[in-house]
Amino acid sequence: MGFLFLVLSMTALGAAGAVFQSSTKSLATAGLPQLKTNSVVKTFNAPSVNSSAINVNTTTSAKQSGPHSLYTITTAECLDPLDAPISSDCEALCETLTQLQGPLLLQPYDIWEYSMGHCVFGAANLENCEQISFDPIGQLATFCTSMYSDCSVNGYDGYIQARGPSMAFALSGTPAAPPYSQQPCT
């Protein structure tokens, strides 16, 4: 069965004419620079998210796994930035993210980016055979707000990694990829 890759791209105007952009792309072909995960400035307490908002679907069959209950944060770090985020842009971006409705579906090794000005929030599916959906998409604001208050206000990139399913989240000044090793779906 082939994969159907849907590239979602939208632009919206926020408060005071701020432009927010959203897109989904493949980590393998996007050519994004990697976050500086070997340059940790500090760690922080990761947020908790309602795991019933995270659904996992296997791409090798039509069955749905449903809500994921084994979800745990493995890493929550502030990193030396690739390009320092602008704090006010990140604050506005995280606030707007709380208001987004509807689902977000990420294919294996896809990254969704939501950006405004000089700040980008990224959510990546690091599973090799499973789709991950978030519904409503605004649930991701918990990660954004946590990285903003712990990292971006001080000029650092924020990075959170989770497993069960394997995901990564980043808040940075420029689009960036989390570390990953692409495995074939078996």
Secondary structure as UniProt FT lines:
FT   STRAND          9..13
FT   HELIX           15..17
FT   STRAND          19..26
FT   HELIX           27..30
FT   TURN            37..38
FT   STRAND          40..43
FT   HELIX           51..53
FT   STRAND          54..58
FT   STRAND          64..67
FT   STRAND          72..79
FT   HELIX           87..97
FT   TURN            98..99
FT   STRAND          104..106
FT   TURN            108..109
FT   STRAND          110..116
FT   TURN            117..118
FT   STRAND          119..125
FT   STRAND          130..134
FT   HELIX           137..140
FT   HELIX           141..150
FT   HELIX           152..154
FT   STRAND          157..163
FT   TURN            164..166
FT   STRAND          167..172
//
